[in-house]
Amino acid sequence: MTQKDITFVADFLTEHFNEAPELYNRKGKYFNVERVGQYLKDEDDDLVSPPNTEGNQWFNFLKDSTHLKESPLLFPYYPEKSLHFVKRQMEGVIDLCLQKPADVIGKSVHQAVCMSLYKVSQSEDSTPQLFKLPFLWNDKTSNLHYVLFTMLENSISKIHILRRHTDTSRSVSNGILAVEFGNFLNNSINESSDSRCYSCLDAHFYDDETVTVVLKESVQQEGKERVLAQLPLS
């Protein structure tokens, strides 16, 4: 080691491992550890070198605010604890907040209807993704709930619309139907094409009466057509 290396190590020890008489009554901690590492220890012990919050604008703001000082909306600060401790405290509070809604919502949910969309072979190692881009829409005027989705494999040119009444005791006509795009756009794009077919890239409700779809030409070549279409739900 060069003299420069020795000086560097000596300076490091002098700065970070000075004797701290006020810590003598704590077992095994007679010196200050690195100030960054202490925050990352996964333990509940107090920090050996807690931060100096004097002059911190946020703390001064809270101290001077009679409304925010005792507000239950502010997460408490633990200046003597590590980040692991604070993280566990925050997770506990969040879990407690979510537990009651989860219990109430869970008990209120029940199956209204069951529809078989497709079957897969049990011998397959992994189930292929056949169900794509479900989009939900609630028509509050008519009290109807819609689900838009597409099925892959043999029906890529179709978009399926599932409709249910928000009152599960009531039913609606045409609960589920499929709209096939196929080659219905041939005349409007390229009249000389005989085999132009389109599949759905995406679909969303534009409003209660209109569905917006993004279509692409289903051919294996560059420069595929892209079409933005507005379809009346009727």
C-alpha beads as a LAMMPS data file, in Angstrom:
LAMMPS data file: protein, C-alpha beads

234 atoms
233 bonds

1 atom types
1 bond types

-500.0 500.0 xlo xhi
-500.0 500.0 ylo yhi
-500.0 500.0 zlo zhi

Masses

1 110.0

Atoms # bond

1 1 1 0.000 0.000 0.000
2 1 1 1.167 3.486 -0.752
3 1 1 1.182 6.257 1.818
4 1 1 -1.737 7.807 -0.056
5 1 1 -3.782 4.607 0.433
6 1 1 -2.997 4.503 4.133
7 1 1 -3.973 8.150 4.520
8 1 1 -7.240 7.513 2.703
9 1 1 -8.144 4.588 4.999
10 1 1 -7.109 6.537 8.081
11 1 1 -9.261 9.487 7.065
12 1 1 -12.207 7.152 6.469
13 1 1 -11.844 5.552 9.913
14 1 1 -11.419 8.932 11.560
15 1 1 -14.555 10.299 9.944
16 1 1 -16.893 7.322 10.343
17 1 1 -15.637 5.403 13.379
18 1 1 -14.978 8.066 15.971
19 1 1 -15.563 7.040 19.545
20 1 1 -19.019 8.039 20.744
21 1 1 -19.200 8.043 24.563
22 1 1 -22.955 8.635 24.478
23 1 1 -23.318 5.185 22.898
24 1 1 -21.230 3.281 25.454
25 1 1 -24.300 1.948 27.210
26 1 1 -25.399 0.233 23.979
27 1 1 -23.925 -3.179 23.472
28 1 1 -21.323 -3.391 20.725
29 1 1 -21.927 0.085 19.314
30 1 1 -19.101 2.309 20.522
31 1 1 -18.651 4.137 17.198
32 1 1 -20.620 5.767 14.403
33 1 1 -21.281 3.551 11.377
34 1 1 -21.591 4.842 7.840
35 1 1 -24.627 7.076 7.669
36 1 1 -26.056 5.518 4.516
37 1 1 -25.742 1.851 5.476
38 1 1 -27.643 2.278 8.745
39 1 1 -30.846 3.170 6.871
40 1 1 -30.788 -0.101 4.945
41 1 1 -30.506 -2.506 7.862
42 1 1 -33.596 -4.663 8.248
43 1 1 -33.956 -4.322 11.987
44 1 1 -36.068 -2.451 14.504
45 1 1 -33.208 -0.911 16.471
46 1 1 -32.823 2.842 16.485
47 1 1 -30.348 4.432 14.095
48 1 1 -26.878 4.930 15.502
49 1 1 -26.568 8.293 13.752
50 1 1 -30.065 9.709 13.283
51 1 1 -30.415 12.564 10.775
52 1 1 -30.363 16.170 11.821
53 1 1 -33.795 17.604 10.972
54 1 1 -33.024 21.090 12.206
55 1 1 -33.928 23.630 9.532
56 1 1 -35.916 21.123 7.471
57 1 1 -38.620 23.142 5.707
58 1 1 -41.205 20.337 5.784
59 1 1 -40.840 19.725 9.527
60 1 1 -40.968 23.432 10.253
61 1 1 -44.101 23.738 8.108
62 1 1 -45.838 20.916 10.003
63 1 1 -44.759 22.299 13.353
64 1 1 -46.275 25.698 12.573
65 1 1 -49.524 24.280 11.142
66 1 1 -52.174 23.627 13.775
67 1 1 -54.342 21.691 11.291
68 1 1 -51.673 19.405 9.839
69 1 1 -49.727 18.739 13.021
70 1 1 -52.173 16.087 14.273
71 1 1 -53.694 15.143 10.933
72 1 1 -54.390 11.391 10.574
73 1 1 -53.841 11.756 6.821
74 1 1 -50.122 12.340 7.223
75 1 1 -47.972 9.240 7.630
76 1 1 -45.926 9.560 10.842
77 1 1 -42.216 10.111 10.545
78 1 1 -39.713 7.983 12.485
79 1 1 -36.385 9.847 12.447
80 1 1 -34.756 7.196 14.642
81 1 1 -35.676 4.206 12.464
82 1 1 -34.337 2.632 9.257
83 1 1 -36.171 2.577 5.928
84 1 1 -36.989 -1.119 6.400
85 1 1 -38.819 -0.316 9.624
86 1 1 -40.768 2.520 7.988
87 1 1 -41.623 0.281 5.023
88 1 1 -43.077 -2.400 7.324
89 1 1 -45.081 0.222 9.193
90 1 1 -46.510 1.631 5.953
91 1 1 -47.373 -1.838 4.613
92 1 1 -49.223 -2.616 7.838
93 1 1 -51.272 0.583 7.617
94 1 1 -52.127 -0.016 3.935
95 1 1 -53.138 -3.638 4.588
96 1 1 -55.391 -2.490 7.420
97 1 1 -57.028 0.140 5.183
98 1 1 -57.704 -2.387 2.417
99 1 1 -58.911 -5.263 4.591
100 1 1 -62.396 -3.903 5.356
101 1 1 -63.267 -2.967 1.752
102 1 1 -61.941 -6.341 0.580
103 1 1 -64.195 -8.177 3.042
104 1 1 -67.282 -6.118 2.158
105 1 1 -66.754 -6.307 -1.612
106 1 1 -65.831 -9.974 -1.488
107 1 1 -69.026 -10.924 0.339
108 1 1 -71.184 -8.897 -2.063
109 1 1 -69.842 -10.463 -5.272
110 1 1 -71.522 -13.529 -6.721
111 1 1 -71.648 -15.247 -10.095
112 1 1 -74.548 -14.056 -12.247
113 1 1 -73.950 -16.117 -15.384
114 1 1 -71.426 -18.594 -16.792
115 1 1 -70.612 -18.834 -20.507
116 1 1 -68.221 -21.287 -22.137
117 1 1 -66.106 -19.317 -24.623
118 1 1 -63.661 -22.007 -25.759
119 1 1 -62.053 -25.287 -24.771
120 1 1 -58.387 -26.198 -24.726
121 1 1 -56.730 -29.572 -24.764
122 1 1 -55.675 -30.773 -21.332
123 1 1 -52.552 -32.325 -22.830
124 1 1 -51.059 -28.970 -23.703
125 1 1 -48.235 -27.815 -21.451
126 1 1 -49.283 -24.174 -21.507
127 1 1 -52.728 -22.793 -22.235
128 1 1 -52.613 -20.425 -25.234
129 1 1 -53.964 -16.908 -24.842
130 1 1 -57.255 -16.944 -26.718
131 1 1 -58.999 -14.102 -24.887
132 1 1 -57.782 -10.615 -25.752
133 1 1 -58.355 -6.944 -24.924
134 1 1 -61.420 -7.000 -22.697
135 1 1 -62.810 -3.478 -22.365
136 1 1 -65.586 -2.628 -19.911
137 1 1 -68.274 0.019 -20.351
138 1 1 -71.193 0.931 -18.136
139 1 1 -74.224 2.605 -19.724
140 1 1 -75.752 4.376 -16.728
141 1 1 -78.710 5.655 -18.750
142 1 1 -79.931 2.166 -19.684
143 1 1 -78.374 0.373 -16.687
144 1 1 -76.419 -1.934 -18.993
145 1 1 -72.900 -3.264 -18.619
146 1 1 -70.833 -4.153 -21.703
147 1 1 -67.655 -6.158 -22.250
148 1 1 -65.792 -5.934 -25.572
149 1 1 -63.274 -8.661 -26.361
150 1 1 -61.739 -10.631 -29.206
151 1 1 -60.961 -14.316 -29.541
152 1 1 -57.780 -15.387 -31.287
153 1 1 -57.252 -18.513 -33.372
154 1 1 -60.071 -18.860 -35.934
155 1 1 -62.016 -15.694 -35.143
156 1 1 -59.477 -12.877 -35.370
157 1 1 -61.803 -10.935 -37.694
158 1 1 -64.564 -10.823 -35.076
159 1 1 -65.171 -8.637 -32.067
160 1 1 -67.473 -9.980 -29.362
161 1 1 -69.871 -7.837 -27.334
162 1 1 -71.248 -9.152 -24.062
163 1 1 -74.171 -7.219 -22.595
164 1 1 -75.658 -7.639 -19.132
165 1 1 -78.127 -5.672 -17.064
166 1 1 -76.609 -4.112 -13.958
167 1 1 -79.523 -5.622 -12.032
168 1 1 -78.451 -9.287 -12.089
169 1 1 -82.061 -10.419 -11.642
170 1 1 -82.974 -9.003 -15.065
171 1 1 -81.854 -10.232 -18.468
172 1 1 -81.419 -8.515 -21.833
173 1 1 -81.889 -9.767 -25.378
174 1 1 -78.810 -10.763 -27.389
175 1 1 -76.689 -11.123 -24.266
176 1 1 -73.622 -11.870 -26.386
177 1 1 -73.008 -11.411 -30.086
178 1 1 -70.092 -11.177 -32.509
179 1 1 -69.424 -8.599 -35.225
180 1 1 -67.331 -9.894 -38.143
181 1 1 -65.370 -7.374 -40.196
182 1 1 -64.087 -9.707 -42.878
183 1 1 -63.631 -7.910 -46.192
184 1 1 -66.530 -5.457 -45.957
185 1 1 -64.151 -2.522 -46.506
186 1 1 -62.914 -3.654 -49.913
187 1 1 -64.887 -1.176 -51.985
188 1 1 -63.948 1.821 -49.849
189 1 1 -60.191 1.160 -49.895
190 1 1 -59.192 -0.856 -52.905
191 1 1 -61.855 -1.968 -55.344
192 1 1 -59.460 -4.249 -57.209
193 1 1 -58.746 -6.354 -54.109
194 1 1 -60.691 -9.577 -53.798
195 1 1 -59.208 -11.022 -50.648
196 1 1 -58.708 -8.106 -48.260
197 1 1 -59.601 -9.124 -44.707
198 1 1 -59.337 -7.195 -41.439
199 1 1 -58.761 -8.094 -37.817
200 1 1 -59.314 -5.964 -34.732
201 1 1 -56.285 -4.391 -33.056
202 1 1 -58.230 -2.537 -30.374
203 1 1 -61.789 -1.579 -29.479
204 1 1 -63.298 0.863 -26.989
205 1 1 -66.678 2.407 -26.403
206 1 1 -66.738 5.982 -27.704
207 1 1 -70.024 6.706 -25.933
208 1 1 -73.162 4.805 -24.923
209 1 1 -74.171 4.276 -28.560
210 1 1 -70.888 4.061 -30.480
211 1 1 -67.933 1.661 -30.548
212 1 1 -64.540 2.728 -31.906
213 1 1 -62.354 0.003 -33.428
214 1 1 -58.849 -0.039 -34.883
215 1 1 -58.571 -2.576 -37.709
216 1 1 -55.546 -3.899 -39.562
217 1 1 -55.308 -5.715 -42.823
218 1 1 -54.730 -9.437 -42.275
219 1 1 -52.081 -10.079 -44.927
220 1 1 -48.451 -11.035 -44.482
221 1 1 -46.807 -8.040 -46.119
222 1 1 -45.411 -4.631 -45.321
223 1 1 -47.605 -1.551 -45.449
224 1 1 -50.726 -3.128 -44.014
225 1 1 -53.797 -0.930 -44.040
226 1 1 -54.923 0.552 -40.725
227 1 1 -58.529 1.644 -40.355
228 1 1 -60.196 3.641 -37.568
229 1 1 -63.938 2.893 -37.637
230 1 1 -66.875 4.189 -35.632
231 1 1 -69.617 1.561 -35.343
232 1 1 -73.126 2.337 -34.061
233 1 1 -73.998 -0.136 -31.326
234 1 1 -77.472 -0.608 -32.810

Bonds

1 1 1 2
2 1 2 3
3 1 3 4
4 1 4 5
5 1 5 6
6 1 6 7
7 1 7 8
8 1 8 9
9 1 9 10
10 1 10 11
11 1 11 12
12 1 12 13
13 1 13 14
14 1 14 15
15 1 15 16
16 1 16 17
17 1 17 18
18 1 18 19
19 1 19 20
20 1 20 21
21 1 21 22
22 1 22 23
23 1 23 24
24 1 24 25
25 1 25 26
26 1 26 27
27 1 27 28
28 1 28 29
29 1 29 30
30 1 30 31
31 1 31 32
32 1 32 33
33 1 33 34
34 1 34 35
35 1 35 36
36 1 36 37
37 1 37 38
38 1 38 39
39 1 39 40
40 1 40 41
41 1 41 42
42 1 42 43
43 1 43 44
44 1 44 45
45 1 45 46
46 1 46 47
47 1 47 48
48 1 48 49
49 1 49 50
50 1 50 51
51 1 51 52
52 1 52 53
53 1 53 54
54 1 54 55
55 1 55 56
56 1 56 57
57 1 57 58
58 1 58 59
59 1 59 60
60 1 60 61
61 1 61 62
62 1 62 63
63 1 63 64
64 1 64 65
65 1 65 66
66 1 66 67
67 1 67 68
68 1 68 69
69 1 69 70
70 1 70 71
71 1 71 72
72 1 72 73
73 1 73 74
74 1 74 75
75 1 75 76
76 1 76 77
77 1 77 78
78 1 78 79
79 1 79 80
80 1 80 81
81 1 81 82
82 1 82 83
83 1 83 84
84 1 84 85
85 1 85 86
86 1 86 87
87 1 87 88
88 1 88 89
89 1 89 90
90 1 90 91
91 1 91 92
92 1 92 93
93 1 93 94
94 1 94 95
95 1 95 96
96 1 96 97
97 1 97 98
98 1 98 99
99 1 99 100
100 1 100 101
101 1 101 102
102 1 102 103
103 1 103 104
104 1 104 105
105 1 105 106
106 1 106 107
107 1 107 108
108 1 108 109
109 1 109 110
110 1 110 111
111 1 111 112
112 1 112 113
113 1 113 114
114 1 114 115
115 1 115 116
116 1 116 117
117 1 117 118
118 1 118 119
119 1 119 120
120 1 120 121
121 1 121 122
122 1 122 123
123 1 123 124
124 1 124 125
125 1 125 126
126 1 126 127
127 1 127 128
128 1 128 129
129 1 129 130
130 1 130 131
131 1 131 132
132 1 132 133
133 1 133 134
134 1 134 135
135 1 135 136
136 1 136 137
137 1 137 138
138 1 138 139
139 1 139 140
140 1 140 141
141 1 141 142
142 1 142 143
143 1 143 144
144 1 144 145
145 1 145 146
146 1 146 147
147 1 147 148
148 1 148 149
149 1 149 150
150 1 150 151
151 1 151 152
152 1 152 153
153 1 153 154
154 1 154 155
155 1 155 156
156 1 156 157
157 1 157 158
158 1 158 159
159 1 159 160
160 1 160 161
161 1 161 162
162 1 162 163
163 1 163 164
164 1 164 165
165 1 165 166
166 1 166 167
167 1 167 168
168 1 168 169
169 1 169 170
170 1 170 171
171 1 171 172
172 1 172 173
173 1 173 174
174 1 174 175
175 1 175 176
176 1 176 177
177 1 177 178
178 1 178 179
179 1 179 180
180 1 180 181
181 1 181 182
182 1 182 183
183 1 183 184
184 1 184 185
185 1 185 186
186 1 186 187
187 1 187 188
188 1 188 189
189 1 189 190
190 1 190 191
191 1 191 192
192 1 192 193
193 1 193 194
194 1 194 195
195 1 195 196
196 1 196 197
197 1 197 198
198 1 198 199
199 1 199 200
200 1 200 201
201 1 201 202
202 1 202 203
203 1 203 204
204 1 204 205
205 1 205 206
206 1 206 207
207 1 207 208
208 1 208 209
209 1 209 210
210 1 210 211
211 1 211 212
212 1 212 213
213 1 213 214
214 1 214 215
215 1 215 216
216 1 216 217
217 1 217 218
218 1 218 219
219 1 219 220
220 1 220 221
221 1 221 222
222 1 222 223
223 1 223 224
224 1 224 225
225 1 225 226
226 1 226 227
227 1 227 228
228 1 228 229
229 1 229 230
230 1 230 231
231 1 231 232
232 1 232 233
233 1 233 234
